[in-house]
Amino acid sequence: MVKAAAWERWEERVAENGQLNLDLYPETRSAPEGRTWIRTPYEHGELVHGSAKGLVAIAHKTEGERWREQVRSVEVALEILRGCHGRENIYLSTQRFRGRRRIAYLLSLSELYADLDYYRKPELVGADPYRVLELALKALKRAELPDPSLTISSGRGLYLLWIHRPIARSALPRWASCQREICKALKHLGADALALDAARVLRVVGTRHGGSAAMVEAVTPVGEISTFDELADKILPFGRAELRDIRVQRALRRAKSPSTGLQTPPEGFSSATLWEARLSDLQRLKELRWFGDPMPDFRDRWLFVAGVGMSWLTVPQVLRRELFALAREVGGWTERETRSKLHAIFRTAHEAAAGRRVEWQGLEIDPRYRMRNQTIIEALEITPEEEREMKTLISDDERRRRDRQRKNPEMSRQEYEGRAADRRSQARRMAAEGVSRQQIARALGWSKRHVQRVLNHDTRGG
C-alpha cells in the first residue's frame, strides 16, 4: 500500500526532522466532531460545487496524453463523478462558468487553492505528503495566513484548498490577490505561480494519478468553510475596514494639497475591478448581437477591448492561453492571427509583469492600455438601447437617465419618452435660432456628442 510505505519512510526520518504530528494522519484517528473525510469523486464535487449553480468542467487525460473535456451543469457533473471512482487522470474545474472553462465566462467562485509541486524541489523529492503538509502549515502560520479547509495528495504533489461560500465573478480581482498572497507564502514548497487563475482544473479525490499510479486522496478531513470576506480579511495585508481608514487619511491629505489633481477612488475600486465589470458587459453585448456564432463584424475591436481587460486580470502566461481560446471561438482566428493582431496587448502585459513603467504627464504608470467608457462605446458603436443592458459601459446620457429614473421612480415610460421628445424639439429650435451645440448641451444638461447625435439624426431624416 502506497500510504503504508510512505508512513514507514517518514518514521525513519522522525529523529532528524522533529516530532511527527500524528493528528495529520487519518490512520491514527477519526475525524473530529463536525468534520468529515472526503473519499470519493462525488463527495469532492459536492463539497466544492454542490451549493452553487452554473457549469463545471470535467476533464480526462487518456493514455495517449489526449485531453478530453466536457462542461456540464453542477447536477449533471456530480452524477458523472459518481462513475469516476478509481479511474485515472480525472480533473474537475475549481470554479463555475457560464460556458466554456475560460476566465471570460467565469460565473462564480468557491475556493482558493495552492498547487504544491514539491517534487520539483531537490530537497523534497520523495518526501511524504504529510511531511510537506506540516511544512506548509508552519509556513502559513509564519505568514499569518489561515489553515486550508482541505488538503489533497494529488499523487505527486499536494493541493491546499480554502473553500468558501460561493461569490460572484465581480470579486475576481480580490480573489486573485488572495491567490498571490498564498503562493508567496508557499513558494519555497513548490507553489506553482502559473497555476493561480480561476480557470484551473485539479485532480479529483478517489481517482488515480496515471503517472505514479497513486490514489488522489484527502490527507486531512474537511475543516472550516467560511465566507470569502472572512477569509480574505485574514489573507490580504489590509482588510476592508483598514483600507477604508487608509483611503480616508489619503483623502484628507489630498484635501490639504489640492495641487496634486488626484481623486480618491470609490471603496474597492481598482483597474482590475473596473475591467472585470466591463468584461461582463462585453459578454452581454456579444450575447445581444452574435448568438454564439463567429462575429461577422466588430470582432477585431471587440477582441482588442476584451484582451485589454483580461490583461489587467491575469498573468501573461494565462492571458496567452485565454486570449487564444477566446479569439478562436469569437473571431475564428488562428493562434498566428491572434499573436499578430493582439501583439500590443501581450507586449504591455509582459512589460507590466516585469515591473516596467512608462511616463505619462510626468507620472510613472503601468504600461497596459487604459480606455475610457466613451472610447469603448464609440469603438463598438454601442447603441442607447444596448447601453440599457449594460452595468458599467454606459455613457453620461445613460447615467443621467438612470439618475432621473431613481429620483422619479413613479414616472411612466410614456411620460419619460414624452419629456425626452420635448427636449429633442427644444434642441432643434435652439439650433434653428443659431445657438451653438456647446450652448445647447449646457442648457439641456446633455453632452455635446448627444446634441450632435440628435441633430444629425434629424438631418438624415430619421
N, C-alpha and C positions, 0 to 999 in steps of 0.2 A: 504494500500500500504506500502510495507516494507520501502521504502525510506522516505515516509512521516512520518512514525512513528519514524524513526531514526532522522529525522530533529527535531521533537518535543523534543526527548530526549536530543539532542545536544543543543537546545536553552535553555533548563533548566540549562545546565552546563556552559553557556557562562560567567556568572558572576564569576564563580570560575576559569575558565581556560583562561580568556582573550578574546579579541575581536574576533568574528567569521570572518574568511576570506571568504566573500561571493563569491569572484571570483572563488572559487573552486567548487561551486555548479552549475550544469547545469540548474537547475530550475530558477536561478536568472539572467542568461544572456545567450546570444547566443555565439557560438564560435567566437573568434577574426578572423579578416580577414586573410585568408591563412591557417586557422586551421579548422579541421573537427572533428565531433563526430563519433566514431566507435560504431555502434549499432547492427550489425548482424554478424553471424559467417563468412559469405563470406567476409565482409569488414575487419574483423580481419585477416583472412587468406591472403587476398590480400595485406594488409599493410605489413605483416611480410615476405611473401614469393613471392608475385606477380611478382617481378622483377628478380627472380632468377630461375635457373634450378636445377634439382635433384629430389630426392624423399623425401616426408614428411610423417610422421606417424599421423594417426587419430585414437584415441582410444575411447572406450566406456566401462564404468563400468556398468554392469547390476544390477538388483535388488538383485540378489544373490551374489553380490560383485565379479562376474566373469569378468575378464579383457579380452576384445577383441580388437585387434589392427590390422590395415591394413596399408600397406605402398604403397603410390601411387605417381605418378608424380604430380608436382605442379598444372598443369592444371586440372587433374582429381580430386585431393584433393579439389580444390576450388569449383568444381561442386558438390562434396559430401557435402561440408559445406553449400551449398545453402539450403539443405534439413534438416539442423540440428537446425534451429531456434526453441527455446522453449523446445528442448529435454534435458533430464537430463544426467549429468556426461559425457560430451563430452570433449575430450582433443586433443590438437594439439602440435606437436613437435616444439620446439623453433628454430631448425636449419634444415638443409637438409643433406641427406645421399646418398651413392651410393648403398645401400642395406638396410638391417635391421637397426633399430634405435639403433646403437651402436657407441661408440666413434671410434672404429677401422674402421668403414665405413663412418665416417664423410666426407662430401664433402665441405660444405661452411657454414658460419655463418653470421647472420644479426641482432642479438640482444643480448644485455646484459640484465640481469634481476635480481631482488631480490624478493624472495617469503617470505612475512612477515606474519608469523603465529602468529599474535599479540594476538589471543585468548588464546594462551598458557601462556601469561604474566598476572599474577593475577591482576595487576593494570590496564590492558587494556581489561579485559573480558567484553564483551557487548559494547565496545567503538564503536562509529560511525566511519565508514571508512574514512570520511573526516577529522575527528579529528586526526586519525592516520596518514593520509597523511600530515597534517600540521606539525606534529611532525617529520615525515620523512624528509620533506623539510628543516626544521630547522637543523636536524642532518647532512644532506648533505651539507648545507651551512657552518656549523661549520667545516666539514672535507674538505671544498673547493672542493667539487665534483659537477658535473653538475646536473641540474634537469632532471628527466626522460622525455622521449618523450611521454609516455603514462602511465596512472595508471588505473588499473582494480580492481574492487572489485570481489573477487572470490566466494563470498557467505559466507565465514567465515574469510578469510584473505584478503591480499592486494598484488597485483603484481605491481611492478615498472619495466617498460621496457625502456631501452635505445636502440632505434632502429637505426641501421646504415646501410650503403650500404654494399651489400654482399662482403665478403672476403673469400679467400681460406683457407683450413684447416691448411695450414702451419702457420697461425697466431694464432693457438690454444694456445700455451704457453702464449703469451701476452694477449690474450683474457681471459684466466683463471686468470692471475694476476689482471686484472681489476675486475673480479668477486669477488676475495678475498678482494680487497680494498672496494668495495661497501658493501659487507657483514659485514666487520669490522665496518663500519660507522653506520650500521643499526641493529647491533646485539641486542641492547637493546630493539628493537621493534619486536623481534621475527624472524629476518632474519635467514633462515634455512641454516646452514653451510654445511649440507649434500645435499643440492639442488643447487649446483653450477655448475655441469658439463654440457657439451654441448648436452647430450643425453636426456635431460629432456622434459617432456610434461607439458603444463599448460592448465587450463580450458579455454574455448572459450567464448568470448563475445556473448551474445544473447542466451546462454543456461542456464540451471538451475543446481544449486548445489543440489544433491539428498538428502543430509542430512539436510540442512537448508531450502530447497525449495526456496531459494532466487535466483534471477536472477544474472548471471555473467554479469557485465556491466562496461563500462568505466566511471570513475569518473572525468576524465579530457579530453579535446579534444587532438588531436594529436599535439605534439609540434615539435621541431626541429629534423630533421633527417640529420645527418652529415656523414662524412667518419669515418671509425674506427680509423684511425690515429689521427684525430682531437679529437675524443672522448677519446682515450687512453692517449693522451698527457695531458688532463685535469684530468684524474683519477690517473694515476700512479705517484709515487713520483718523478720520473725523466722522462722527455721527451727524445725523441731520440737525439736531439741536445745536451742536457745536458749530456746524457750518453756518447756521443762521446767525449765531453770535458773531462769527468772523465777518460775515457779509455786512452786518450792522456796523461793526467797527470800521471796516473799509469804507463804507458809505459815508460815515461821519468824517473820516479823514479827507475824503474827496470833497465833501461839502465845504471844508475849510480851505481847500485848494482847488477851486473850480477851473483853473487854467489847464488841468490835465485833460479835460474834454472827454473823460471816460464816464461810463454809466454802470451802475450795478445791475447785473442780470437778475431775472427772477430766480427764486429759490429753486435749486436743482437744475438750472439751465446750463447747457454747455453746447458746443458744436455737435457733440455726439447725440445728445437728446434731441436737438433740432433736426438733425439728419435722420434720426430714427423715425420721428414723426413725419417728415417729408417722404421717406420711403414708403410708409403706409399709404400716404396719399397717392404716390406714384403707382402703387399696386392697384388702388381703387380706380385710378384713371385708366389703367390698362384694361381692367375689367369692364369699364364703361364703353371702351372703344373697340377692343380687339377680340374678346371672347375666346382666348386660348390659341388662336392661330398666329403664325408669324406676322408681325406688324407690316401692313402694306406701306405705311408712311410714318414719319416721325421717329422711326426706330433708332436712327443714329443719335438723334437728340435725346430721346428718352433713355437710351442706354448710357449715354455720356452722363446725364444728370444722375441716374441711378448709380453709376460707377463712382462718381464723386461722393455721393452719400455713403456708399459702402466703404470707401477709403478712410472715412472718419470713424468707422465702427469695428474694424478688424485689422489684423496684421497683414503685411504684404503677401505672405505665402498663402494665407486663407483667401485673401482678396482675389488672387490669381485664380484659384480653384472656383470660387463663387462666380466671378465675372465670366469666366469661360463657359460655365454651365448656363448662366442667365442669357448670355449673348447667343448661344446655340439655340436655346428654347424660344427666346423672344424675337431674335432677328434672323435666325438661321445661319449665323456666322460660323466660320471655321475658327480654330484657335489662331491661325495665322492672321485672319482678318481682325480678330479681337485684339491681338497684340498690336497690330498696325493702327487701328482706329482709336484704341484706348491707351496708346503708349504713354501719353502725358499723365494719365491717372496713375498708372503703375509706377512711373518715374517719381512723381511727387510723393507717393505713398512710401517708396523706399527711402527717399530723402528724409521724410519725417521720422521714419523708424530709426534712421541713423543719427537723428538729433540735429540735422541741419536746419538752419533758419534763413529766411530771406528778409530783406529790408523793405518796409512799406511805410511811407510817411514818417520816416525816422525811427520806426519801431522794428524790432526783430520778431518776426512772426513765423508760424508754421507754414511750410511751402505748399500744403494741399490747397486745392481750389476752394474758394468761397463764392457763394451765389446768393443773390437776394431773391426773395419770393417773386417779385415782379419780373425779374430776369427769367426765372423758370416758367412763369405763366406765359410770358411773351414767346419764349423759345418753343414751348409745346402748344401754343395757341389754345390755352385752356379757356373755355367759354364761361360766361357768368353762370349758366346752368350747371356746368360741371363743377364750378367753384363751390356750389351749394352742397356738393357731395364730399368736399374736402374738409379737413380739420385744421390744417396748417398752411397749405398752399392756397392762400386767399389774398385778394387784392385789398387795397384800402376801401374801395367801394363796398366789397362784400363784408368787410369788417364793420363798416358803418351800418350796413343793412342789418347785421346781426345785433349790433348795439341798439338800434331803433326797435327791433323786434323784442329784445329783452326788456326795454323800458316801456314798450306798449304791447304787452302780450295779447291784449284784447283786440288789437287791430286785425281785422279780417284780411284775407288775401286780396279780396276785391278792393277793399279800402286802400291797401298798400299800393296795388297796381294803379289805382286812380290817382293817388298822390304822386307816384313816380311819373305818370303820364303828364300831369300838370307841370312838374319840374322840367320835363323834357321840352314842353311847349314854351316855358319861360326861357329856357336856354336858347331856343330858336328865335324867340322875339328879341332877346338881347343881342344875339349875333346879327340879326337883320338891322338893328339900330346902330351897328358898328362897334359894339362893346367887344373888347379883346377876349380871347379864350382864357387867358390868365385871370382876367377880372370876373368872367362868368364862373370859373372854377371856384374863386374865392367867395363869390356871393352865394353860391349854391352848396358850398361845402363838398365839392367834388374834386377829384384830381383833374389836372389838365388833360391827361390822357383820356379820361372818361368823357370829358366835354368833346374832345376830338372824335371819339368813337360815336357819340350821339349825333353830332353834326354831319360826320361823314356818312353815317347810315342814312340820314335824310337826303344827302346829296345823291346817293346811289339809288334813291327812290324806294328805300326799304320802309 
